[in-house]
């Protein structure tokens, strides 16, 4: 009788151990599958968690900037976001960001984003900053528009010095574009100075004088 009971307990112990091993094995297999399918990036990546999550995060930060009258953050800071599967840049003036802000919060915001006589508006400044380069000048969206549209430039045209580029900026042909200048060579035709291949740069009018 005693031996029979011990035998039963042993069988129960083996069954429990086997069950735990099976569960552990299933968990390991699931983890491996998730890793190979890229599901972890969907779970942990802030852009991919839910559609519009990244844009909503921008809207929330704009609410804070607006309530605290942080003009630079509200008007001049462009955040990278993925909207409808497309990487682009937005600031608090973007209509889609505005739509994501709470109505009661927007009614309390008195920030007005103006245009600087020297540097143009924040869209011009961002496009001229060098963040967007080459062919991307006509592809990457900033508040729903490309820099080419914002600065009234046409892709594939010659880079002509002192050609107006938006508010407060012009094109310049230089051996290399300086820090804070947009190199749009590739969007425009590659300029040549004498026999030297140069760069097409977007510079402030004051710097071109």
C-alpha positions as CSV (number, residue, x, y, z in Angstrom):
1,X,0.0,0.0,0.0
2,X,2.8,2.4,1.0
3,X,4.7,1.6,-2.2
4,X,1.6,2.2,-4.2
5,X,1.0,5.6,-2.7
6,X,4.7,6.6,-3.3
7,X,4.4,5.4,-6.8
8,X,1.3,7.6,-7.3
9,X,3.0,10.6,-5.8
10,X,6.0,10.1,-8.1
11,X,3.7,9.9,-11.1
12,X,1.9,13.1,-10.0
13,X,5.3,14.8,-9.6
14,X,6.5,13.7,-13.0
15,X,3.2,14.9,-14.6
16,X,3.5,18.3,-13.0
17,X,7.1,18.7,-14.1
18,X,6.2,17.6,-17.6
19,X,3.4,20.1,-17.7
20,X,5.6,23.0,-16.6
21,X,8.2,22.0,-19.2
22,X,5.6,22.0,-21.9
23,X,4.3,25.5,-20.9
24,X,7.9,26.8,-20.7
25,X,8.6,25.3,-24.2
26,X,5.5,27.0,-25.6
27,X,6.5,30.3,-24.1
28,X,10.0,30.0,-25.6
29,X,8.6,29.2,-29.1
30,X,6.2,32.1,-28.9
31,X,9.0,34.5,-28.0
32,X,11.1,33.2,-30.9
33,X,8.2,33.6,-33.3
34,X,7.6,37.2,-32.1
35,X,11.2,38.0,-32.5
36,X,11.4,36.7,-36.1
37,X,8.2,38.5,-37.1
38,X,9.2,41.8,-35.6
39,X,6.3,41.9,-33.3
40,X,8.5,43.2,-30.5
41,X,9.1,46.4,-32.4
42,X,5.3,46.8,-32.8
43,X,4.8,46.4,-29.1
44,X,7.7,48.5,-27.8
45,X,8.2,51.1,-30.5
46,X,6.4,54.3,-29.5
47,X,5.5,55.0,-33.1
48,X,4.1,51.6,-33.8
49,X,2.2,51.0,-30.6
50,X,-1.1,52.4,-32.1
51,X,-1.8,54.4,-35.2
52,X,-1.7,58.1,-34.4
53,X,0.0,57.5,-31.0
54,X,3.1,59.5,-32.0
55,X,1.0,62.3,-33.4
56,X,-1.1,62.4,-30.2
57,X,2.2,62.6,-28.2
58,X,3.1,65.7,-30.2
59,X,-0.3,67.2,-29.5
60,X,0.1,66.6,-25.8
61,X,3.5,68.3,-25.8
62,X,2.0,71.3,-27.7
63,X,-0.7,71.6,-25.0
64,X,2.1,71.9,-22.4
65,X,4.1,74.4,-24.5
66,X,1.1,76.5,-25.2
67,X,-0.2,76.6,-21.6
68,X,3.3,77.7,-20.5
69,X,3.7,80.3,-23.3
70,X,6.8,78.5,-24.6
71,X,6.9,80.2,-28.0
72,X,10.1,78.5,-29.3
73,X,8.7,75.0,-28.4
74,X,5.2,75.8,-29.8
75,X,6.2,77.6,-33.0
76,X,9.8,76.7,-34.0
77,X,10.3,73.1,-32.8
78,X,9.5,70.4,-35.4
79,X,9.1,66.9,-34.2
80,X,9.5,63.8,-36.3
81,X,6.3,61.8,-36.5
82,X,4.9,58.9,-38.5
83,X,1.5,59.7,-40.0
84,X,-0.3,57.3,-42.2
85,X,2.9,55.3,-42.5
86,X,4.9,58.3,-43.7
87,X,7.7,59.9,-41.8
88,X,7.3,63.6,-41.6
89,X,7.9,66.7,-39.4
90,X,5.2,68.7,-37.6
91,X,5.0,71.6,-35.2
92,X,2.1,72.8,-33.1
93,X,0.6,74.8,-36.0
94,X,0.0,71.6,-38.0
95,X,-3.8,71.2,-38.4
96,X,-3.5,67.5,-37.5
97,X,-1.7,68.4,-34.2
98,X,-4.3,71.1,-33.5
99,X,-7.1,68.5,-34.0
100,X,-5.4,66.3,-31.4
101,X,-5.3,69.0,-28.8
102,X,-8.1,69.3,-26.2
103,X,-10.6,72.1,-27.0
104,X,-10.5,73.4,-23.4
105,X,-6.8,73.6,-23.5
106,X,-6.6,75.3,-26.9
107,X,-9.0,78.0,-25.7
108,X,-6.4,78.9,-23.0
109,X,-3.5,79.2,-25.4
110,X,-2.6,82.7,-26.6
111,X,0.7,81.9,-28.4
112,X,0.8,83.5,-31.9
113,X,3.5,82.3,-34.3
114,X,4.6,85.2,-36.4
115,X,7.1,85.8,-39.3
116,X,10.5,87.3,-38.7
117,X,11.5,89.9,-41.3
118,X,15.0,88.4,-41.5
119,X,14.4,84.6,-41.1
120,X,10.9,84.3,-42.4
121,X,8.5,82.0,-40.6
122,X,9.4,78.8,-38.8
123,X,8.7,76.6,-41.9
124,X,11.3,78.6,-43.9
125,X,13.7,78.4,-41.1
126,X,13.3,74.7,-40.6
127,X,13.8,74.0,-44.4
128,X,16.9,76.2,-44.5
129,X,18.4,74.6,-41.4
130,X,20.0,71.7,-43.2
131,X,17.8,69.1,-41.6
132,X,16.3,68.3,-45.0
133,X,18.9,67.7,-47.8
134,X,19.2,66.8,-51.5
135,X,16.3,65.1,-53.2
136,X,14.4,64.9,-49.9
137,X,13.8,68.7,-50.3
138,X,11.0,67.8,-52.6
139,X,9.8,64.7,-50.8
140,X,9.8,65.0,-47.0
141,X,6.7,66.6,-45.5
142,X,6.8,69.5,-43.0
143,X,3.3,70.3,-41.7
144,X,2.0,68.5,-44.8
145,X,4.1,70.3,-47.4
146,X,7.5,69.8,-48.9
147,X,10.3,72.3,-48.5
148,X,10.2,72.8,-52.2
149,X,6.6,73.9,-52.0
150,X,7.2,76.1,-48.9
151,X,10.2,77.8,-50.5
152,X,8.8,78.0,-54.1
153,X,11.6,76.0,-55.6
154,X,11.2,73.6,-58.6
155,X,13.0,70.3,-58.7
156,X,15.6,69.7,-61.5
157,X,16.1,73.4,-62.2
158,X,19.5,75.1,-62.3
159,X,20.9,76.4,-59.0
160,X,21.2,80.1,-59.7
161,X,22.9,82.3,-57.1
162,X,20.6,84.8,-55.3
163,X,17.4,83.0,-56.5
164,X,14.8,83.7,-53.8
165,X,14.0,80.7,-51.6
166,X,11.0,81.4,-49.4
167,X,11.0,84.3,-46.9
168,X,14.4,85.6,-46.0
169,X,16.5,83.0,-47.9
170,X,18.3,82.7,-51.3
171,X,20.3,80.1,-53.2
172,X,24.0,80.2,-53.2
173,X,26.7,78.2,-55.1
174,X,29.5,77.3,-52.7
175,X,32.3,74.6,-52.5
176,X,30.4,73.2,-49.5
177,X,27.3,74.3,-47.5
178,X,28.0,75.7,-44.1
179,X,26.6,74.6,-40.8
180,X,22.9,75.4,-40.6
181,X,22.6,75.7,-44.4
182,X,20.5,73.3,-46.5
183,X,22.4,71.5,-49.2
184,X,19.8,70.9,-51.9
185,X,22.2,69.6,-54.5
186,X,20.4,66.7,-56.2
187,X,17.1,68.5,-55.9
188,X,18.5,71.2,-58.1
189,X,21.0,70.5,-60.9
190,X,24.6,70.1,-59.6
191,X,26.2,73.5,-60.0
192,X,29.7,74.0,-61.4
193,X,32.0,76.9,-60.6
194,X,34.5,77.0,-63.5
195,X,35.7,73.4,-63.6
196,X,34.8,72.6,-59.9
197,X,31.7,70.8,-59.0
198,X,30.0,72.8,-56.2
199,X,27.0,72.6,-53.9
200,X,23.6,74.4,-54.1
201,X,23.0,75.9,-50.7
202,X,20.0,77.7,-49.1
203,X,21.4,80.6,-47.1
204,X,20.0,83.6,-45.3
205,X,19.8,86.7,-47.5
206,X,22.0,88.6,-45.1
207,X,24.8,85.9,-45.5
208,X,24.6,86.2,-49.3
209,X,25.3,89.9,-49.3
